[in-house]
Every structure is written in structure tokens, then in C-alpha cells.
């Protein structure tokens, strides 16, 4: 199989690492041909805390996907998330170089450069500069200004930054596993490619990606991403609550959560019970399933409430609350029974479960919210390839991160 026919998404999460391999056909179709997952022990809330364990997990996930697809993974689009992620909105203004000839691609590149010229600490790196809209001579709401006539061009952009050390450690982990980093992609942005519809993004929608260690929040309006935030709680916190509340080992708590967990206590019947293993070899005991839901619901409600507070701080809260596309819940944590219903109650807006779309092939394996980021990375990579970014080695962003890392070390450890 030709190298350019294959694209890989690598979702590096707190609890699991997933590699997804897709094959592209000449008509633009995307077929999933390989999926591999491995437990992740080397990360905490999206940040690498044990390099060797992270490398081993990446290798295991990649090997499983390679065996299924019968291809070798050489490069991948890699997801990044965690509490170190920060985002701001910015605006840039330029004079159009040749007003009579119309706006060119160079003009668009210049205005985006002007918009990204904001003060950023030395220990942070720009991951994305995402155009929201362009303004030509006070005419706002323009998505594609190339070819239009005018004398002044403005751009409103969403800038996403990450800690240089966190980004570098993710890149190093991937490269030590023998895989080149095509691009670092914000995970909620990647997930949006897989689970959101265009009309939702146009009307306004809030995406909640409930992962293992963090919950990523992204707000879309008029077709563009407007706000992003990271909540430092996820599925691991629910598992820990179950282990403490029911006095059971962590592994057993995770199994119980996946098999019997419910985010709304009112959805559980009074006569339902579950068997819970004891700690230290103690015998199992029967526990009402309502007791389990009584542990899960407060933690999930806390996660959604924190996301609601972040949403309310947005300039677009009133617009979205007035009747937009509502809330879409995805990620492994969204698999809890009653999770969308709880989100609907907390946010006071319609909510649905976000499952990946837009691909064929191993659909039974990947049409699951827990694979939203992996599929989204594939779709992100395909779109960027069609915009001229080659699948086989555009690593300018990564070199920029490494360069900034060197500058940071020089700044703090310069000779006295």
C-alpha cells in the first residue's frame, strides 16, 4: 500500500492510547483499516509524567493497529490536551497590498500573522491559530476573503497555546516509539471533526469531550470555534469515587462503572442490585444499583457544572442559550448511561451523544464516543492535506516548539 494512501491518528489520553489507521481512496473516501489501544500509565491529566511508560503504551497501540491493517505506521497526527492548554481570541489588521486586484493568499497570511502577534510567555507555544471570520472594510462575517476588493483586511482568530515542556514531551514520546509527528492537534478540535454537524456549528453548539483525566470543552458558533477550556476532572475521578464509596479495588470499580454505571440516579429501578468484590480478598456483597448511581451522579454533575461555568464566561453564552445546537457529549465518559440526560438538565439545553461519523470500514469498532478523537484526527489530517499540507512530513510546528524550548532554557539558564 502506498504511503500517501494511509493516514494515522494517535489519541494520547490519560487512561488509554489509541492508534487509528485509515486508507484514502481517489474519490476522497476514508476507510478505517486498523485500530489499536493500550492502557496508558505514563500520563496524568494529559501530561507525560513517565516517558518510558508512555513510549511503551504508544508502541503497543501502534503495533496492534499495524497488525490489523497490515501496514507500518511511520507518521501520525497526534492529539494534545490537558490542564496546561490555554486559549485566547485575537484580532489583526493590515492594509491590502493591491486593493484594485483583490485580496490574495499572501494578504490572508499577513493578517493572520498580525493577529497571532500577541504576547506569549517564553514557556508557552502556539499550537493553533484558527480563523473565525474576516472583516473587509468594516464588512464583517466573511469566511473566504480571497478575491474580494478592499483597502483594509481584519481577521479574528482563536489562538490555542500549550506548555512548551508538555508539548515537547508528547513529541518525544511519539518519536521514541518510531513515529514522526505530523502535527499536534487540540483534542476537542479533533473530536469536533468526527461528531459535530455543520448546522450545529453554524447555529452554536457546546462540545464536551469527557476523557479519563480531563474534560475538554469547545464552543462553536457561525461555523468556527470560539472558546476552548479544560476541566481537570474526568472518568478516573468517577472510578476513584466508586472505589472509595463501595470499598472495592480500582480495577473492580472501573468494571462496575462501565457495566452498571448511571449518571442519573432517577433512571435506576429500586429493585436492581449488583455484586461488588471486596478489598483484600473479602467476599463479594450485593449493593443496590441506586447506591452506585448515587456516587456517580454527583461527580458527573460537578464536571458538567464546571463546564457550564466556563461556558457562561464566554461572550457567546447568551447566543447559544437562546436556541443553538445545544450540547454534544462525547469521549469515554459519555458512555455512562444517562450522561446526555444529565447534561441536558445541567445546561438547560438539548443534549445528545456524539458518535464518530464520516468514515467507513471498521465502523463497529470506531463508531463509539471513546474513539471520537482518533477518528477526528484522521479527518483533520485529511482536510489539512487537501489544503496543501502533505501527509508525509510537515513538521514545521514541531520544529518551532523545539526552537522555543531551546530559547526558554537559554533564558533561564544563561551563564551568570
N, C-alpha and C positions, 0 to 999 in steps of 0.2 A: 504494500500500500504506500503510495507516495506521501512524503512527509507533509506537504501542503494540504493534503486531504484530511488531515487529522488536527483536532484542536482539543486541548485539555483544560479542565477547570479543577483547581485544587482548593478545597474548602478546609482551612486550618482552624478548627474550633477548639473550645476548651475541653470538651468531653470526647470528641471524635474528630478524625481527619478523613476526609472523603476525596477520592480522585474520580473524576468523571471524564470519559473519553468519548468524543463524538466524531463522526465522519461526515464530511461535507460533500454534497453532490453538485453537479454543474448547475442545477436549477435553484440553488440556494437552500435545499432541504437539509435538515440536521437529523442525523440518526445516531442515537446513543448506542455504542457498541461495547462499552466496558464501564463497570462501576466497582470501586473497591473502597472499603472502610477499615479503619483501625482505631482502637481506643487511644485517646490522647492523654498522656500522663505528664507531658512536659510543659503544659501551658496553664496559666491561671488568669482567668478573665481576659482571654485573648492575647496575653503577653507571655513570651517564652521565658520560662524560669529554669528549664533544664534542656540544654541544647541537644545532648546526645539522645535523650528520650524522644524529643521532638523529631529528630532526624530518623530515628528508628521507626516511629509511627508513620512518618511520610513514606519511607521506603516500603513498609508493609502495605499501606493503602495503594501505593503506585503499583506494587508487584501484583496485587490482587486484580487491579483493573487491567494491567497488561496481559495477564494470563487469560482473562475473559475476552479481551479484544484481539489478542494475538498481534499486538503492536508494541513498540518500545516508546516510552514517554521520554522525550528529550527537553520539552519546554511546556510551561503551563501558565495560565492566568491564575494568580494567587489572591485569595480573599484576605482582607485585613480588617480587624475590628478591635474592640477593647476600650477600656476607660480612658486611654491616652488620646483617643480621637477627639479633635475639636473642629468646629466649622464656623465660618462667618460669611456674610454676604457683603459684596463689594461692588463698586461701580467705577468704570473707566471711561474717559472722554478723549477723543482725538479729532483732529481736522482731517477730512478726507483728502487724500493726496491729489486726486484728479476728479474734482466734482462733476465735470461735464461728461466724463467717461463712465461714471458709476463706481460703486463700491467694489473693491477687489478682495480676493482672499488675503492679500497682504494687509489691507486695511483692517479686516476682521482679526487677523493675528495680532496686529498692533494694538487694537483696542482691548483685546483680552490680556495682553501683556501689561497694558496700563492698569487694568482692573486688578490684576494679581500683584501689583506693586504696593503691597501693604507691609507694615512692619511685622515680621515674624521672628520670634526668639531663635537664637542660634541652635537650640536643642530640638527644634521642630522642622519638619519638612512638608512641603505641599504635595499631597497625593493626587488631588483632583482640582481642576478649575472648570466648573460646569456652567456654560452659558445658560442663563434663564430667559433673557429677552434682550433685544437690541432696540435702540431709540435713534431714529434718523430725523434730525432737525425737529425735535420735540414730538415726533410721531412715534408713540410707544406701541408695545405689543408685537413687534416684528420678530419673527423667528429666523428668517433667512434673508439677510440684507444684501447679499451679493447681487450686483447688477443694478441696484436702486441708485437714484441720483440724490445728492445732498451735499452739504458742506461740513456737517458735524455728525459724528457717529459716537453713540454711547452704548455701553454694554453693562448689564447687570449679571453678576456671576456668583456662584456658590463655591467657596473655597474650602476644601477639606484638608486638614493637616494632621500629621501623626508625629509621635515622638521619634526622633531620628534613631535612637538606640533600639526601640521596639521594631521599627521597620527593618533596620539592618539585621537584627537577629532572626526575623522571619525569612528574609532573603538568604541569610547564611545557612539556615536550616534546610531550605529548599535546595540550595546549590550543593550542599554537602551530601544530599541524597541523590545527586547526579541529574538534577532537573534545572534547566535555565528558567529564570523568572521573566516572563513576557511583560507583565505589568502587575502592579499592586492595585487591587480594586476594593473599594469600600464595600463591605459585605451587604448592608441594606440596599445599596445601589444595585449590586449584582442581583439580589433577590427580586428587586422590582422588575427586572427584565423578564423574570420567569413567572411571576404570579399576578402582576397588575395588568389591567386592560387600558388601552389608550383613552377610552371615555372616562374611566375612573381618574386617571392622572390629569385629564383636562378639567373635570368638574371639581377635583380636590379629593384626596384620599390620604389616610394615615396608615403607613405600613409598620407593623410591629413584628420584628423577627426575634422570637423568643428562643435564644440559644441555651447552651449549657451553663456558661458563666456570666453572660451578659444578655441584655435585651436591646436590640438596635431599633431606633425609631427614625423614620424618614417621612417627611411630609411633602406631597406633590400637589401642585396647582398649576393650571393652564399648561399642562404638559411637561413641566420642569420640576426638578427637585428644589425645594425652597428652604427646608430646615432639616438638620440631622442631629441626633442626640444618642447617647449611650447610657443605659441604665445598668448599674453594677450588680444586677441580680438576674438569675436565670433558673434553669431546670435543676442545677446542682443544689441550689438553696431549698427547692421543694423536696428533693431527695433527703437532704440532711434533716429537714423538719420532720419528715416521716420516720427516719431512723430514730430520732430523739423521742418523738411523740409516741411511737409504738414499741420502743425498746427493741429494735431489730437491727441486724447488721446492714451496712450501707448497700451491699450488693442485693440483699433481700428487699431493702427499701426501694431501690431502683426498679426491681422486677414488679413489686406491688404497684408502684406509681404507673408504670407502663400498662399493666394488665387491668388494674382496678381503679386507678386514679380518676377523680372527677373534680372539676374546678367549681362546680356549684353543688352545694350540699342538698339543695331543694330538689335536684334531679335524681337523687338516690332514694330507693324504696327502704322503708323501715325494716323490712324482713331480710334484707341482704346482709350476708356476713362473709368474711374472708379469713383464710388461715395465715397466721403470721408466725414466722420462725423466731425463736428466742435467741438471746445473746449467750455466747459461751456454752453452747450445747444444751441450753434449756429447752424443754419441749415446746412444740408449737401450740398456739392457742387461737381460738375463734374470736374475731373482733368485728363489731358491726361496721359495714362499709361506710355508714354515715360518719363514724369516727374518723376514718381516713379522709373523707371529703371535708370534714371539719378542720383538718390540718392543712390540706392542700388549698382550700379556698382563700383563707386569709393571706397566704403568701402570694398567690396569683393576683389577688385583688391589690396587694401592695405594689406589685410590679406594674400593673396597669394604672394604678393611681399615680405612681411616679412618672410614667409615660404621659399621663394626662396633664400633669403639672408642666412638663417640658413642652407639651403641645400648646397649653394656654399661654405660655410666654412668647409664642410665635406671633408675628404680625398677621398671620393668616388664620388664626383661631376662629374669628368671627365669620369669615367667609366660608370655611369648611363646616362650621357648626350650623350654618344657615341652610344646608341641604346639599352637601357634596356627595362624594362617592363613599363616605363612611370610613370604616376601619377594616383592614385586612390583616389577619393574624396568621403568621407562618412560622417556620422553624420547628425543631423537635418539640419544644414546649407547647406548641399549638395543638399537638396530638391529644392532649388531655381532653377527655370527654367534657363538654360544656365550656370549653375555653372561649369560643366565639360568643356564646351567650353571655358569659361573664363580661367580656369586653364591651358588648352592646349595653349592658347595664351600667358599667363604669363610665363609658364615654357618652352615653345617651344618644348614640348614632347606630345605624345599621352596621352589622359586622358579619364577615364571612371568613371561612378558612381558605387560605391561599395555597393552592397546589400548582406545581410547575406545569407549564403549557408550552406549545411551540416546537416540540420535538417528537420524534417517533423512535422506534427501536425497542429498547428495554423499558417500555413505559410502565410495566407493572412494578419495576424496581424503583423508578425515579419519580413517578407521579405521587410523591409523598412530600409533605411540607418540610421534612428534615433534609431533603435534597434540593430545596429551593435555591440556596446559594450556589451549589455546584452547577446546577443547570443554568442559573443566571450568569455565572462566569463564562460558560460556553457562549451564551447569547451575546454577552458583552464583547467577547473576543471576536465573534463573527461580525458584529456591527462595526467594530474598530478596524477590522480587516477590510471591509468594504469601503471604509473611509480612507484607505491607503496605508494602514498600518499592517505590515506583513506578519504572518503567523510565525515566521521562523527567526525572530530575534530582535525586536525593537526593545532595547534595554536602556534607552536614554534616561528614563525616570529613575531607574535603579542606580545608574552611574551618578546621577545628580544627588541621590541620597548618600552614596558613599563619599562623594566630594564634600557634602555638607558635614558629614560625620568627621572627616579629617579637619575641616575648619573649626568645628566645635572643640575637638581635642587640642588644637593649636591655641585656641582662645583661652582654655582653662589650664593648660599645662605648658604654657610658653616659659622659656628659661627666665629665671629671676636675675 
